């Protein structure tokens, strides 16, 4: 199950740098996760200061 980034995202970029498979990129107003690349590791959630990455 892939993660997604909710509207709490503050666009700090911490999650993008932490993703081991480069599934996260800057989107329009918040970061986004590519479902086809996400390996459900949760690394993004562990570094996010606001807990925006969540499992689907």
C-alpha positions in Angstrom: 0.0 0.0 0.0 1.5 3.3 -1.1 1.7 6.5 1.0 0.1 9.8 0.0 0.8 13.3 1.3 -2.2 15.1 2.9 -3.0 18.8 2.9 -1.0 19.4 6.1 2.2 19.4 3.9 4.3 22.6 4.5 6.6 21.9 1.4 9.7 21.6 3.5 11.2 18.9 1.3 12.4 16.6 4.1 10.4 13.7 2.8 11.8 14.0 -0.8 15.4 13.7 0.5 14.5 10.7 2.7 12.7 8.6 0.0 14.9 5.7 -1.0 13.2 5.2 -4.4 12.8 8.8 -5.4 9.0 8.5 -5.4 8.4 12.0 -3.9 8.5 15.2 -5.9 7.3 18.8 -5.5 3.8 19.3 -6.6 1.5 22.3 -6.8 1.5 23.7 -3.3 2.6 20.4 -1.6 4.8 17.4 -2.3 3.3 14.3 -4.0 4.1 10.6 -4.0 4.1 8.5 -7.2 2.0 5.4 -6.3 3.9 3.3 -8.9 7.2 3.9 -7.2 6.3 4.0 -3.5 7.5 0.9 -1.6 5.5 1.6 1.5 8.6 2.0 3.7 7.3 4.9 5.8 10.6 6.8 5.7 8.9 9.9 4.6 6.5 9.9 7.5 9.3 9.5 10.0 11.0 12.7 8.9 8.0 14.9 8.2 7.6 17.6 10.9 3.8 17.7 10.4 3.0 14.0 9.7 1.7 14.8 6.2 2.7 11.4 4.5 0.1 8.9 5.4 -0.6 5.3 4.3 -3.5 5.0 1.9 
